Amino acid sequence: MVRRGGRLLLVAAMLLLGVPGAAAQGAQVNTIQDIFRHLRTCWRPPPPAMARPLDITVVVSFNRAGNILGHPRITYESAEASDNDRLQYRIAVMEALQRCTPVPFTDAMAGAAAGRPFAIQFRNRKTSPDKTSPPTQERRA
């Protein structure tokens, strides 16, 4: 694990397909949970006709103003995904981040979140694999 600035704040959250969320316009983000709630409102997975469902994780940091700091980095994608599936989901993740930034941090949260990496897991699997299917192989991006 990489340490930066003394402590690494690496938080994983699931942004699930079909989780209702009203637009977080104007809602202040005051907790880590609020960050993920805010991002959930912006997630639009590619339609099934464009890509098969997959899981993807992105690591992103924000500055005090709630803008993306540096470049988001894909750290995980489902192994069974095709190159087209990966591309469509990478685009969808980046569009979600663009729709949701700047994150409207409160002053206290801005100081706590600034420069810290957040691992955000976007999930788009409708069902879990049945017990007769072979286990899926994970693949790092």
KOLNU-871471 format. One line per 8 residues: their letters; for each residue x, y, z of N, C-alpha, C, O, CB. Coordinates in Angstrom, 3 decimals, padded with zeros to 6 digits. Glycine has a CB too. Layout:
A) X/Y/Z/X/Y/Z/X/Y/Z/X/Y/Z/X/Y/Z | ...
//
This chain:
MVRRGGRL) 000.830/-001.166/000.000/000.000/000.000/000.000/000.880/001.236/000.000/001.838/001.316/000.769/-000.947/-000.006/001.196 | 000.570/002.186/-000.842/001.343/003.416/-000.940/000.824/004.399/000.090/-000.386/004.557/000.252/001.267/004.018/-002.366 | 001.732/005.056/000.784/001.328/006.078/001.751/001.724/007.424/001.182/002.840/007.604/000.696/001.982/005.841/003.161 | 000.807/008.358/001.245/001.084/009.699/000.764/000.505/010.664/001.781/-000.666/010.562/002.149/000.490/009.940/-000.668 | 001.332/011.608/002.236/000.866/012.573/003.207/000.566/011.953/004.561/-000.308/012.434/005.282/-000.348/013.260/002.690 | 001.274/010.899/004.912/001.087/010.270/006.212/000.079/009.136/006.198/000.401/008.018/006.602/000.663/011.290/007.204 | -001.115/009.400/005.747/-002.145/008.351/005.750/-002.812/008.291/004.390/-002.996/009.306/003.718/-003.201/008.605/006.857 | -003.157/007.116/004.015/-003.860/006.916/002.743/-005.330/006.697/003.030/-005.699/005.791/003.778/-003.269/005.713/001.946
LLVAAMLL) -006.155/007.519/002.441/-007.599/007.342/002.603/-008.092/006.653/001.342/-008.362/007.292/000.326/-008.348/008.721/002.846 | -008.201/005.335/001.433/-008.634/004.547/000.284/-009.975/003.931/000.642/-010.051/003.013/001.458/-007.578/003.445/-000.101 | -011.004/004.431/000.040/-012.354/004.018/000.384/-012.995/003.380/-000.829/-013.017/003.972/-001.908/-013.193/005.211/000.887 | -013.517/002.178/-000.660/-014.218/001.508/-001.755/-015.706/001.652/-001.522/-016.186/001.519/-000.397/-013.813/000.005/-001.862 | -016.432/001.924/-002.589/-017.892/002.016/-002.489/-018.499/001.418/-003.726/-017.866/001.370/-004.781/-018.361/003.479/-002.304 | -019.712/000.967/-003.600/-020.391/000.395/-004.751/-021.423/001.386/-005.242/-022.246/001.889/-004.478/-021.046/-000.963/-004.404 | -021.362/001.651/-006.522/-022.390/002.453/-007.156/-023.190/001.478/-007.992/-022.749/001.047/-009.057/-021.790/003.640/-008.021 | -024.347/001.141/-007.512/-025.112/000.054/-008.106/-026.077/000.553/-009.160/-026.702/001.603/-009.010/-025.866/-000.698/-007.039
LGVPGAAA) -026.186/-000.217/-010.226/-027.173/000.049/-011.256/-028.556/-000.061/-010.630/-028.843/-000.996/-009.882/-027.015/-000.931/-012.456 | -029.384/000.881/-010.938/-030.751/000.814/-010.457/-030.969/001.388/-009.077/-032.091/001.348/-008.571/-031.195/-000.572/-010.465 | -029.947/001.914/-008.458/-030.149/002.540/-007.162/-030.670/003.937/-007.434/-029.974/004.748/-008.044/-028.827/002.566/-006.305 | -031.898/004.234/-006.986/-032.457/005.540/-007.288/-031.687/006.629/-006.572/-031.238/006.455/-005.439/-033.927/005.596/-006.905 | -031.544/007.730/-007.236/-030.891/008.858/-006.619/-031.298/010.132/-007.312/-031.126/010.272/-008.523/-029.386/008.693/-006.646 | -031.833/011.053/-006.556/-032.179/012.344/-007.127/-030.892/013.093/-007.374/-029.891/012.865/-006.695/-033.134/013.150/-006.197 | -030.914/013.964/-008.319/-029.715/014.749/-008.621/-029.271/015.471/-007.359/-030.088/016.033/-006.628/-029.979/015.765/-009.777 | -027.983/015.448/-007.117/-027.448/016.034/-005.893/-027.119/017.506/-006.090/-026.184/018.023/-005.480/-026.203/015.275/-005.439
QGAQVNTI) -027.878/018.176/-006.933/-027.642/019.586/-007.208/-027.806/020.377/-005.916/-028.845/020.299/-005.261/-028.607/020.111/-008.308 | -026.795/021.123/-005.560/-026.883/021.987/-004.399/-026.694/021.304/-003.064/-026.460/021.983/-002.064/-028.169/022.651/-004.401 | -026.786/019.978/-003.007/-026.612/019.268/-001.745/-025.133/019.299/-001.367/-024.270/018.944/-002.170/-027.134/017.798/-001.848 | -024.855/019.722/-000.153/-023.478/019.789/000.314/-022.970/018.398/000.671/-023.695/017.599/001.263/-023.364/020.727/001.523 | -021.741/018.116/000.316/-021.091/016.842/000.607/-020.256/017.051/001.862/-019.267/017.784/001.851/-020.205/016.339/-000.607 | -020.675/016.385/002.965/-020.044/016.609/004.251/-019.389/015.369/004.838/-018.659/015.474/005.824/-021.046/017.131/005.206 | -019.632/014.181/004.251/-019.038/012.942/004.762/-018.534/012.114/003.579/-018.853/012.392/002.423/-020.073/012.126/005.615 | -017.749/011.104/003.895/-017.280/010.195/002.845/-018.469/009.505/002.205/-018.511/009.338/000.986/-016.287/009.149/003.412
QDIFRHLR) -019.429/009.104/003.012/-020.629/008.467/002.481/-021.360/009.396/001.508/-021.892/008.945/000.494/-021.565/008.057/003.627 | -021.381/010.690/001.822/-022.005/011.668/000.933/-021.297/011.749/-000.418/-021.940/011.973/-001.443/-022.014/013.038/001.591 | -019.978/011.567/-000.423/-019.234/011.591/-001.689/-019.770/010.503/-002.611/-020.043/010.756/-003.785/-017.705/011.397/-001.445 | -019.919/009.297/-002.080/-020.375/008.189/-002.906/-021.842/008.332/-003.279/-022.242/007.957/-004.381/-020.150/006.876/-002.188 | -022.643/008.869/-002.373/-024.044/009.138/-002.677/-024.141/010.141/-003.830/-024.945/009.981/-004.748/-024.785/009.673/-001.423 | -023.309/011.168/-003.758/-023.276/012.190/-004.815/-022.866/011.567/-006.154/-023.508/011.819/-007.174/-022.298/013.334/-004.435 | -021.818/010.769/-006.157/-021.345/010.152/-007.398/-022.362/009.166/-007.962/-022.468/009.015/-009.180/-020.017/009.444/-007.160 | -023.106/008.495/-007.092/-024.115/007.529/-007.531/-025.166/008.198/-008.413/-025.692/007.576/-009.336/-024.786/006.868/-006.318
TCWRPPPP) -025.469/009.459/-008.130/-026.496/010.148/-008.915/-026.059/010.385/-010.354/-026.901/010.655/-011.211/-026.846/011.472/-008.264 | -024.786/010.294/-010.636/-024.250/010.594/-011.970/-023.945/009.346/-012.798/-023.652/009.462/-013.988/-022.996/011.418/-011.837 | -024.005/008.173/-012.205/-023.619/006.930/-012.881/-024.678/006.498/-013.883/-025.838/006.282/-013.531/-023.384/005.815/-011.858 | -024.262/006.378/-015.130/-025.108/005.878/-016.223/-024.316/004.822/-016.974/-023.515/005.165/-017.844/-025.565/007.041/-017.189 | -024.516/003.540/-016.663/-023.753/002.503/-017.367/-024.165/002.462/-018.836/-025.260/002.896/-019.191/-023.968/001.113/-016.705 | -023.289/001.941/-019.683/-023.643/001.820/-021.094/-024.855/000.900/-021.253/-025.030/-000.030/-020.465/-022.443/001.286/-021.914 | -025.689/001.148/-022.257/-026.826/000.256/-022.480/-026.340/-001.151/-022.833/-025.260/-001.302/-023.404/-027.735/000.807/-023.600 | -027.126/-002.185/-022.501/-026.720/-003.566/-022.777/-026.398/-003.822/-024.253/-025.602/-004.709/-024.560/-027.809/-004.508/-022.334
AMARPLDI) -026.996/-003.071/-025.157/-026.714/-003.254/-026.581/-025.294/-002.810/-026.943/-024.746/-003.239/-027.958/-027.730/-002.480/-027.418 | -024.699/-001.942/-026.104/-023.353/-001.433/-026.394/-022.252/-002.207/-025.684/-021.135/-002.310/-026.191/-023.264/000.017/-026.007 | -022.570/-002.759/-024.498/-021.545/-003.462/-023.719/-022.207/-004.400/-022.715/-023.274/-004.110/-022.173/-020.619/-002.454/-022.989 | -021.541/-005.541/-022.482/-022.017/-006.470/-021.457/-021.735/-005.879/-020.082/-020.771/-005.132/-019.919/-021.343/-007.867/-021.607 | -022.567/-006.205/-019.081/-022.335/-005.687/-017.730/-020.974/-006.128/-017.183/-020.549/-007.266/-017.383/-023.452/-006.151/-016.786 | -020.315/-005.225/-016.505/-019.040/-005.550/-015.862/-018.834/-004.666/-014.657/-019.564/-003.697/-014.449/-017.868/-005.394/-016.844 | -017.839/-005.006/-013.866/-017.448/-004.208/-012.715/-016.176/-003.466/-013.090/-015.309/-004.005/-013.777/-017.242/-005.095/-011.436 | -016.075/-002.230/-012.634/-014.900/-001.417/-012.933/-014.618/-000.543/-011.719/-015.543/-000.028/-011.090/-015.113/-000.548/-014.223
TVVVSFNR) -013.346/-000.375/-011.392/-012.947/000.460/-010.260/-012.020/001.547/-010.755/-011.104/001.292/-011.537/-012.263/-000.381/-009.150 | -012.265/002.759/-010.295/-011.435/003.904/-010.650/-010.934/004.549/-009.362/-011.673/004.659/-008.384/-012.229/004.933/-011.526 | -009.680/004.972/-009.370/-009.120/005.717/-008.252/-009.042/007.171/-008.690/-008.464/007.494/-009.728/-007.706/005.160/-007.820 | -009.631/008.038/-007.884/-009.688/009.459/-008.220/-009.466/010.286/-006.962/-009.847/009.881/-005.864/-011.042/009.820/-008.879 | -008.849/011.442/-007.132/-008.650/012.394/-006.038/-009.287/013.716/-006.429/-009.449/014.023/-007.610/-007.133/012.581/-005.712 | -009.643/014.486/-005.423/-010.259/015.783/-005.645/-009.448/016.868/-004.948/-008.756/016.597/-003.967/-011.715/015.788/-005.147 | -009.534/018.102/-005.458/-008.923/019.222/-004.754/-009.965/019.823/-003.812/-011.097/019.342/-003.756/-008.380/020.297/-005.758 | -009.599/020.852/-003.084/-010.515/021.464/-002.108/-011.786/022.001/-002.756/-012.848/022.015/-002.133/-009.812/022.591/-001.370
AGNILGHP) -011.679/022.439/-003.999/-012.837/022.994/-004.708/-013.759/021.899/-005.251/-014.825/022.207/-005.785/-012.367/023.888/-005.854 | -013.362/020.609/-005.124/-014.183/019.497/-005.583/-013.919/019.078/-007.010/-014.632/018.233/-007.551/-015.605/019.847/-005.442 | -012.906/019.658/-007.629/-012.528/019.260/-008.988/-011.579/018.070/-008.935/-010.900/017.850/-007.932/-011.872/020.441/-009.748 | -011.539/017.306/-010.022/-010.649/016.146/-010.098/-009.210/016.628/-010.092/-008.839/017.544/-010.825/-010.938/015.293/-011.367 | -008.422/016.001/-009.263/-007.011/016.316/-009.128/-006.215/015.266/-009.901/-006.317/014.078/-009.598/-006.579/016.364/-007.624 | -005.441/015.673/-010.875/-004.672/014.716/-011.676/-005.569/013.961/-012.631/-006.545/014.506/-013.147/-003.930/013.735/-010.776 | -005.234/012.704/-012.866/-005.983/011.879/-013.802/-006.569/010.672/-013.079/-005.849/009.966/-012.373/-005.086/011.427/-014.969 | -007.881/010.423/-013.248/-008.455/009.201/-012.678/-007.762/007.980/-013.279/-007.340/008.003/-014.436/-009.991/009.138/-012.931
RITYESAE) -007.648/006.920/-012.491/-006.937/005.721/-012.944/-007.814/004.491/-012.748/-008.292/004.229/-011.644/-005.598/005.553/-012.185 | -008.023/003.741/-013.824/-008.763/002.493/-013.749/-007.832/001.456/-013.125/-006.726/001.231/-013.616/-009.279/002.035/-015.167 | -008.287/000.823/-012.039/-007.439/-000.163/-011.364/-007.985/-001.578/-011.449/-007.273/-002.533/-011.139/-007.267/000.215/-009.922 | -009.245/-001.730/-011.868/-009.815/-003.068/-011.984/-010.934/-003.057/-013.013/-011.701/-002.099/-013.109/-010.337/-003.568/-010.616 | -011.015/-004.144/-013.785/-012.127/-004.405/-014.693/-012.383/-005.902/-014.678/-011.451/-006.692/-014.526/-011.825/-003.889/-016.148 | -013.640/-006.297/-014.836/-013.969/-007.717/-014.871/-013.169/-008.408/-015.965/-013.034/-007.880/-017.069/-015.479/-007.923/-015.094 | -012.644/-009.581/-015.663/-011.770/-010.297/-016.594/-012.473/-010.738/-017.861/-011.858/-010.771/-018.927/-011.183/-011.491/-015.920 | -013.753/-011.079/-017.767/-014.451/-011.621/-018.938/-014.876/-010.536/-019.923/-015.444/-010.857/-020.967/-015.669/-012.404/-018.495
ASDNDRLQ) -014.623/-009.281/-019.631/-015.036/-008.184/-020.499/-014.197/-008.141/-021.773/-012.993/-008.397/-021.752/-014.933/-006.853/-019.757 | -014.851/-007.815/-022.868/-014.138/-007.642/-024.139/-013.502/-006.246/-024.158/-013.777/-005.413/-023.295/-015.108/-007.834/-025.365 | -012.658/-006.013/-025.146/-012.050/-004.689/-025.282/-013.118/-003.614/-025.474/-012.998/-002.517/-024.928/-011.063/-004.670/-026.460 | -014.165/-003.923/-026.249/-015.246/-002.965/-026.450/-015.973/-002.691/-025.137/-016.281/-001.538/-024.836/-016.234/-003.482/-027.508 | -016.255/-003.747/-024.339/-016.916/-003.560/-023.044/-016.089/-002.629/-022.166/-016.628/-001.705/-021.556/-017.132/-004.921/-022.333 | -014.796/-002.867/-022.104/-013.909/-002.041/-021.285/-013.938/-000.585/-021.734/-014.030/000.326/-020.911/-012.479/-002.577/-021.344 | -013.860/-000.377/-023.032/-013.870/000.984/-023.570/-015.175/001.698/-023.215/-015.156/002.842/-022.760/-013.674/000.960/-025.097 | -016.303/001.025/-023.424/-017.600/001.643/-023.139/-017.732/001.989/-021.654/-018.265/003.045/-021.313/-018.744/000.706/-023.566
YRIAVMEA) -017.258/001.121/-020.780/-017.349/001.383/-019.348/-016.369/002.458/-018.900/-016.683/003.244/-018.006/-017.103/000.108/-018.569 | -015.195/002.504/-019.503/-014.246/003.574/-019.170/-014.836/004.930/-019.545/-014.715/005.898/-018.795/-012.891/003.356/-019.895 | -015.470/004.990/-020.704/-016.122/006.232/-021.124/-017.234/006.604/-020.149/-017.345/007.762/-019.746/-016.688/006.093/-022.555 | -018.062/005.623/-019.766/-019.169/005.879/-018.840/-018.673/006.381/-017.480/-019.284/007.270/-016.887/-019.999/004.608/-018.651 | -017.569/005.817/-016.987/-017.001/006.257/-015.710/-016.526/007.694/-015.812/-016.815/008.507/-014.934/-015.840/005.343/-015.282 | -015.800/008.016/-016.875/-015.280/009.377/-017.032/-016.424/010.383/-017.209/-016.341/011.505/-016.712/-014.318/009.447/-018.236 | -017.488/009.987/-017.915/-018.652/010.866/-018.060/-019.334/011.090/-016.715/-019.773/012.203/-016.423/-019.651/010.274/-019.065 | -019.428/010.045/-015.892/-020.026/010.184/-014.556/-019.217/011.166/-013.716/-019.783/012.016/-013.030/-020.108/008.810/-013.844
LQRCTPVP) -017.898/011.046/-013.771/-017.052/011.963/-013.001/-017.201/013.395/-013.507/-017.219/014.335/-012.711/-015.577/011.526/-013.076 | -017.307/013.567/-014.818/-017.495/014.914/-015.363/-018.832/015.504/-014.938/-018.908/016.685/-014.601/-017.399/014.888/-016.887 | -019.899/014.684/-014.950/-021.225/015.161/-014.555/-021.254/015.580/-013.087/-021.991/016.494/-012.717/-022.273/014.077/-014.808 | -020.461/014.922/-012.257/-020.536/015.130/-010.806/-019.510/016.101/-010.245/-019.498/016.351/-009.039/-020.380/013.832/-010.120 | -018.670/016.638/-011.071/-017.662/017.555/-010.537/-017.947/018.959/-011.041/-018.444/019.136/-012.153/-016.229/017.109/-010.939 | -017.638/019.942/-010.237/-016.982/019.821/-008.933/-017.932/019.288/-007.871/-019.129/019.577/-007.881/-016.425/021.168/-008.496 | -017.375/018.505/-006.959/-018.140/017.967/-005.836/-018.356/019.130/-004.853/-017.392/019.795/-004.474/-017.388/016.735/-005.143 | -019.602/019.382/-004.436/-019.879/020.513/-003.540/-019.527/020.204/-002.079/-020.415/020.014/-001.247/-021.353/020.903/-003.638
FTDAMAGA) -018.231/020.156/-001.778/-017.763/019.853/-000.428/-018.098/020.982/000.538/-018.082/022.155/000.166/-016.257/019.598/-000.433 | -018.403/020.617/001.783/-018.438/021.611/002.854/-016.984/021.986/003.122/-016.077/021.288/002.668/-019.166/021.060/004.168 | -016.750/023.065/003.844/-015.367/023.469/004.146/-014.608/022.372/004.873/-013.450/022.100/004.555/-015.356/024.744/004.986 | -015.258/021.736/005.857/-014.594/020.683/006.633/-014.255/019.483/005.751/-013.158/018.933/005.844/-015.483/020.239/007.807 | -015.192/019.078/004.898/-014.948/017.913/004.042/-013.920/018.242/002.970/-013.136/017.374/002.587/-016.257/017.432/003.392 | -013.908/019.460/002.483/-012.927/019.855/001.467/-011.514/019.656/001.994/-010.645/019.156/001.280/-013.137/021.325/001.045 | -011.288/020.043/003.233/-009.969/019.872/003.824/-009.619/018.414/004.052/-008.468/018.012/003.883/-009.888/020.617/005.122 | -010.604/017.627/004.434/-010.362/016.207/004.712/-010.156/015.398/003.433/-009.352/014.466/003.422/-011.524/015.625/005.504
AAGRPFAI) -010.867/015.735/002.359/-010.825/014.935/001.132/-009.744/015.382/000.150/-009.303/014.588/-000.681/-012.164/014.988/000.450 | -009.320/016.612/000.232/-008.386/017.157/-000.757/-007.119/016.323/-000.869/-006.410/016.107/000.113/-008.024/018.588/-000.400 | -006.847/015.858/-002.084/-005.622/015.115/-002.365/-005.652/013.652/-001.971/-004.688/012.932/-002.231/-004.501/015.760/-001.680 | -006.706/013.199/-001.365/-006.794/011.798/-000.931/-007.389/010.944/-002.042/-008.370/011.346/-002.669/-007.645/011.672/000.359 | -006.813/009.772/-002.297/-007.375/008.896/-003.341/-008.601/008.129/-002.840/-008.611/007.596/-001.731/-006.310/007.903/-003.832 | -009.610/008.089/-003.672/-010.824/007.324/-003.397/-010.939/006.243/-004.457/-010.881/006.536/-005.651/-012.096/008.241/-003.382 | -011.101/005.007/-004.036/-011.317/003.895/-004.967/-012.823/003.706/-005.078/-013.487/003.332/-004.111/-010.594/002.564/-004.484 | -013.344/003.964/-006.248/-014.782/003.924/-006.466/-015.107/002.753/-007.372/-014.618/002.661/-008.498/-015.294/005.252/-007.075
QFRNRKTS) -015.931/001.873/-006.869/-016.297/000.670/-007.625/-017.661/000.884/-008.256/-018.656/001.079/-007.557/-016.304/-000.595/-006.711 | -017.703/000.849/-009.568/-018.947/000.931/-010.310/-019.337/-000.495/-010.665/-018.585/-001.200/-011.338/-018.809/001.837/-011.594 | -020.502/-000.917/-010.217/-020.957/-002.291/-010.463/-022.176/-002.245/-011.351/-023.052/-001.394/-011.197/-021.272/-003.036/-009.136 | -022.216/-003.185/-012.289/-023.348/-003.246/-013.197/-023.726/-004.687/-013.478/-024.009/-005.050/-014.620/-023.033/-002.516/-014.498 | -023.732/-005.498/-012.452/-024.114/-006.904/-012.616/-025.506/-007.074/-012.060/-025.773/-006.742/-010.905/-023.106/-007.867/-011.907 | -026.390/-007.591/-012.887/-027.780/-007.746/-012.458/-027.968/-008.964/-011.565/-028.802/-008.944/-010.660/-028.692/-007.852/-013.665 | -027.210/-010.013/-011.806/-027.350/-011.227/-011.004/-025.971/-011.724/-010.620/-024.978/-011.439/-011.289/-028.135/-012.323/-011.773 | -025.929/-012.471/-009.533/-024.661/-013.088/-009.159/-024.543/-014.392/-009.939/-025.556/-014.984/-010.311/-024.569/-013.334/-007.606
PDKTSPPT) -023.330/-014.840/-010.186/-023.156/-016.082/-010.946/-023.810/-017.252/-010.210/-023.776/-017.330/-008.982/-021.652/-016.370/-011.184 | -024.409/-018.161/-010.991/-025.012/-019.321/-010.323/-023.918/-020.292/-009.896/-022.775/-020.195/-010.344/-026.036/-020.031/-011.256 | -024.278/-021.210/-009.040/-023.285/-022.108/-008.461/-022.747/-023.131/-009.454/-021.738/-023.781/-009.180/-023.877/-022.820/-007.286 | -023.412/-023.286/-010.616/-022.926/-024.237/-011.613/-021.917/-023.610/-012.563/-021.218/-024.316/-013.290/-024.086/-024.800/-012.402 | -021.841/-022.270/-012.557/-020.891/-021.586/-013.439/-019.492/-021.657/-012.854/-019.328/-021.637/-011.634/-021.304/-020.116/-013.658 | -018.483/-021.740/-013.710/-017.120/-021.697/-013.175/-016.855/-020.310/-012.606/-017.419/-019.328/-013.088/-016.071/-022.053/-014.274 | -016.005/-020.214/-011.587/-015.733/-018.901/-011.006/-015.073/-017.984/-012.034/-014.300/-018.436/-012.878/-014.838/-019.037/-009.760 | -015.388/-016.700/-011.950/-014.788/-015.754/-012.898/-013.384/-015.412/-012.439/-013.088/-015.418/-011.245/-015.648/-014.466/-013.029
QERRA) -012.549/-015.123/-013.372/-011.174/-014.717/-013.089/-011.108/-013.194/-013.077/-011.571/-012.544/-014.015/-010.181/-015.312/-014.140 | -010.539/-012.625/-012.027/-010.375/-011.183/-011.959/-009.150/-010.786/-012.740/-008.190/-011.548/-012.855/-010.273/-010.702/-010.507 | -009.194/-009.569/-013.282/-008.066/-009.080/-014.065/-007.813/-007.624/-013.698/-008.731/-006.804/-013.708/-008.330/-009.234/-015.593 | -006.608/-007.321/-013.387/-006.251/-005.925/-013.086/-006.156/-005.162/-014.395/-005.739/-005.698/-015.422/-004.901/-005.834/-012.287 | -006.552/-003.898/-014.333/-006.535/-003.040/-015.529/-005.127/-002.605/-015.841/-004.905/-001.879/-016.809/-007.434/-001.809/-015.339
//
